[in-house]
């Protein structure tokens, strides 16, 4: 299966470089998806491009509510806090199937690797926990790119994808787990600055 994917990608990359002959252009991308991402886009031809990127996000979530441990027991308050840090590495292959003067529509095959660490605390159980994990995701995206001025474009993407998550945790309820998911990919918007 891996050979079935790797060899066509190598062939596509080499043949695109040979066919480019001065038609290539390079741009810097900045994207929110929902994490902040920065990368490059390299157009081999007017129809094909390659987009490597890296990203980073850090979140802090706090919540508090009331609950009754037993039916006739008094109401108690509970709260929790979770801090997460994510680092993302990705590579996208884009095919522009419609291009006009200032507007392009494209499809993209996007591969991403995400490393995540999480720290949490729960006051009602008086405990803390840490977890770390990795995600591998493959998304099929549909995008629209619109040129604003000569060297600057804006783009937006939606799509469908598959992700596999693996976690290791010191949480007493679960020490490790794997989650496979098919569904909507993260939508994104961004800017491209062409050199």
Protein Blocks (a to p, Z undefined) as FASTA:
>chain_A
ZZmmmmmmmmmmmmmmmmnnopaccdddddddfbccddddddfblmbccddddddddddd
dddddddfbfklccdddddddddddddddddddddfbdcfklccdddddddddddddddd
dfklopadddddddddddddddddddfblmlccdddddddddddddddfbfkbmbdcddd
dddddddddddddZZ
